[in-house]
Amino acid sequence: MTGAWRADRRHNPYVKTIGPRVDKPGPSRRRLTRPEAQALTRRRLLEAAAEVFGEKGFRAASLSDVADRAGYTIGAVYSNFASKDEVFHALMRERLRMAEEGLAVAFREDEPSFGASAASVEDRIDRELDRMAAAEDAVPPRWWRLLYEYRTYALTAPAAWAELSDADRRCREIIARHIERFAATVGLILPMSAMECAELSVALTDGLRAAYADGRSTITSGEGLRRVVGALLATSARVDPA
C-alpha cells in the first residue's frame, strides 16, 4: 500500500484517506447533515466490526482493527462507542434483529404456497425439509462463532442476557408458528407441540454447529436438522381427508 494516511478535517476529522480524495460530493449531491453523517459512520463501523470480529473473534480483535477496516481513525470509534464491549453489543443486537426479521419475512412469503401446491404430501414435505436445511447451512460459520461468544459475554451482563433471551424466544415462536401452519396444511398431527418441535430443532442445530466446526461430527447442522425433523414428520399421524 502506498501513500500516507491523513485525516481530512474539511469533511470528517475521523476519516482516513490515501492520497487525494476522490469521493468529494459533486455539485448536485446533497451534503449529509451531521446526524446523517454520524449514522453513516456508525453503520460503517458496525459493518467493519462484523468482518473483524468474524475473522479474529471478539477477544482477539481490537478497536484499532475495526477502525482500520472501516477506514476511520480510532477517534471515530470512541466518538460512537465507549468500549469494545459496546461495539460488540451493538453489532449483535443489530444482527439478531436482522436475523429475526429475515426469518419472519421468509416464512411469511411462503404462506401463500402452502395451500396452492398440487404436489403430494411427501413431495411438499421433502421440499420444505430441503429448504430448511439449505437455509441453516447457508449461514456463515463466523456468525455462529460470534453468537457463541456473545452468549458467553451476555452471561455477565444481565441486560444483554435479557435482550438475547427475548430475541431467542421470538425466533422460536416464529419457527413454531411456521411448523404449526405447515403441519395443518399438509394434514399432519405432530407427536408434540409446535413449540416443543421448535425448541428441540434449535437445540439440535446449536449442538451440531459446534460439533461440526471442531470435527466431532461429519453432519452439518442443516443436514442433521433435515434428518431429525424428517423422521419426526414421517412418524406423525396423518389427518384422514375424508
C-alpha positions in Angstrom: 0.0 0.0 0.0 1.4 3.4 -1.0 0.7 6.8 0.3 0.4 8.1 3.8 -2.7 8.1 5.9 -4.0 11.5 6.6 -7.1 13.0 8.3 -9.2 15.2 6.0 -10.7 17.6 8.5 -12.6 19.6 5.9 -15.3 16.8 5.8 -14.8 14.4 8.7 -11.8 14.6 11.1 -12.0 10.8 11.6 -11.9 9.7 8.0 -8.7 8.2 6.8 -7.8 8.6 3.1 -4.9 7.6 1.0 -3.6 10.4 -1.3 -6.0 12.9 -2.8 -9.7 12.4 -2.1 -11.7 11.1 -4.9 -15.1 10.9 -3.3 -15.9 14.6 -2.8 -19.6 15.5 -3.2 -20.4 16.6 -6.7 -22.3 19.8 -7.5 -25.7 18.0 -7.4 -25.0 15.8 -4.5 -26.6 16.9 -1.2 -24.1 17.1 1.7 -25.1 14.9 4.6 -26.4 16.5 7.7 -24.4 16.0 10.9 -26.9 13.3 12.2 -26.8 11.6 8.8 -23.0 11.6 8.8 -22.9 10.2 12.3 -25.3 7.5 11.4 -23.3 6.6 8.3 -20.1 6.4 10.3 -21.7 4.2 13.0 -23.1 1.9 10.3 -19.7 1.5 8.6 -18.0 0.9 11.9 -20.5 -1.9 12.7 -20.0 -3.4 9.3 -16.3 -3.4 9.8 -16.7 -4.9 13.3 -18.8 -7.7 11.9 -15.9 -8.6 9.5 -13.1 -8.2 12.0 -14.8 -10.0 14.9 -15.9 -12.7 12.5 -12.3 -13.2 11.3 -10.5 -12.9 14.6 -13.1 -13.4 17.3 -14.3 -10.8 19.8 -11.5 -11.3 22.3 -8.6 -11.2 19.8 -9.9 -8.3 17.7 -9.1 -4.7 18.7 -10.8 -1.4 18.2 -7.9 -0.3 16.1 -8.6 -3.3 13.8 -12.2 -2.1 13.4 -11.2 1.5 12.7 -8.6 0.4 10.1 -11.1 -1.9 8.4 -13.7 0.9 8.2 -11.2 3.5 7.0 -11.6 5.7 10.1 -9.3 6.8 12.9 -9.6 5.3 16.3 -11.2 8.6 17.4 -14.2 7.8 15.2 -14.8 4.6 17.2 -14.6 6.3 20.5 -16.9 9.1 19.4 -19.6 6.4 18.7 -18.8 3.7 21.3 -17.3 3.8 24.7 -15.6 0.4 24.5 -15.1 -2.8 22.5 -17.9 -4.4 24.6 -20.3 -1.7 23.5 -19.3 -2.2 19.8 -19.9 -6.0 20.2 -23.2 -5.5 21.9 -24.4 -3.0 19.3 -23.3 -5.3 16.5 -25.0 -8.4 17.9 -28.2 -6.5 18.7 -28.4 -5.4 15.1 -27.5 -8.8 13.7 -30.1 -10.5 15.9 -32.7 -8.0 14.8 -31.9 -8.7 11.1 -32.0 -12.5 11.7 -35.4 -12.3 13.4 -36.8 -10.0 10.6 -35.4 -12.3 7.9 -36.9 -15.3 9.5 -40.3 -13.7 9.7 -40.2 -12.4 6.1 -39.1 -15.8 4.7 -41.9 -17.7 6.4 -44.5 -15.0 5.6 -43.6 -15.1 1.9 -44.0 -18.9 1.9 -47.5 -18.8 3.4 -49.5 -18.5 0.1 -47.7 -21.5 -1.4 -48.9 -23.8 1.5 -52.3 -24.4 0.1 -51.6 -23.8 -3.6 -49.4 -26.8 -4.4 -50.9 -29.8 -6.1 -47.9 -32.0 -5.2 -48.2 -34.9 -2.9 -47.8 -34.5 0.8 -44.4 -36.4 0.7 -43.1 -34.1 -2.1 -44.1 -31.0 -0.2 -42.5 -32.2 3.0 -39.3 -33.1 1.1 -39.2 -29.6 -0.4 -39.8 -28.0 3.0 -37.0 -30.1 4.6 -34.6 -29.2 1.7 -35.3 -25.5 2.1 -34.9 -25.6 5.9 -31.6 -27.5 5.7 -30.2 -25.2 2.9 -31.2 -22.1 4.9 -29.4 -23.4 8.0 -26.2 -24.3 6.2 -26.2 -21.0 4.3 -25.4 -19.0 7.4 -21.7 -18.2 7.5 -19.9 -20.2 10.3 -18.3 -17.0 11.7 -21.8 -15.7 12.5 -22.4 -18.7 14.7 -19.0 -18.4 16.4 -19.8 -14.8 17.2 -23.1 -15.7 18.6 -21.5 -18.3 20.9 -19.0 -15.6 22.1 -21.9 -13.2 22.6 -23.8 -15.7 24.8 -20.7 -16.1 27.0 -20.4 -12.3 27.2 -24.1 -11.9 27.9 -23.9 -14.2 30.9 -22.0 -11.4 32.8 -24.3 -8.6 31.5 -27.9 -9.0 32.8 -29.4 -6.5 30.3 -27.7 -8.1 27.4 -28.8 -11.6 28.5 -32.4 -10.5 28.9 -32.3 -9.0 25.4 -30.7 -12.1 23.9 -33.3 -14.3 25.6 -36.1 -12.3 24.3 -34.7 -12.5 20.7 -34.3 -16.3 21.1 -37.9 -16.6 22.3 -39.3 -14.6 19.4 -37.4 -16.6 16.9 -38.6 -19.9 18.4 -42.2 -18.5 18.3 -41.8 -17.7 14.6 -40.5 -21.2 13.9 -43.3 -22.8 15.9 -46.0 -20.9 14.1 -44.5 -21.9 10.8 -44.3 -25.6 11.9 -47.9 -25.5 13.1 -49.2 -23.9 9.9 -47.3 -26.3 7.7 -48.4 -29.4 9.6 -52.0 -28.3 9.4 -51.8 -27.6 5.7 -50.4 -31.0 4.8 -52.5 -32.8 7.3 -50.1 -33.9 9.9 -50.7 -34.4 13.6 -47.4 -33.8 15.4 -46.5 -36.0 18.3 -45.6 -32.9 20.3 -46.5 -29.2 20.3 -45.1 -27.0 17.6 -43.2 -25.0 20.2 -41.5 -28.2 21.5 -40.5 -29.0 17.9 -39.1 -25.5 17.5 -37.1 -25.7 20.8 -35.7 -29.2 20.0 -34.7 -28.1 16.5 -32.9 -25.0 17.8 -31.1 -27.1 20.4 -30.1 -29.7 17.8 -28.7 -27.1 15.4 -26.8 -25.3 18.2 -25.1 -28.6 19.2 -24.3 -29.7 15.6 -22.8 -26.4 14.6 -20.2 -26.7 17.4 -19.6 -30.4 16.8 -19.2 -30.0 13.0 -16.9 -27.0 13.4 -14.4 -28.8 15.7 -14.6 -32.1 13.9 -16.7 -34.1 16.3 -19.4 -34.6 13.7 -19.4 -35.1 9.9 -23.0 -34.0 9.7 -23.7 -30.3 9.2 -26.4 -28.6 11.3 -28.6 -28.3 8.2 -28.4 -32.0 7.3 -28.8 -33.1 10.9 -31.9 -30.9 11.2 -33.3 -32.3 8.0 -32.9 -35.9 9.1 -34.3 -35.5 12.6 -37.3 -33.3 11.5 -37.9 -35.7 8.6 -38.0 -38.7 10.9 -40.4 -36.8 13.2 -42.7 -35.9 10.3 -42.6 -39.5 9.0 -43.9 -40.8 12.3 -46.6 -38.2 12.6 -50.2 -39.2 12.2 -52.0 -38.2 9.1 -55.4 -36.5 9.1 -57.9 -38.5 7.2 -59.0 -36.2 4.3 -62.4 -37.9 4.4 
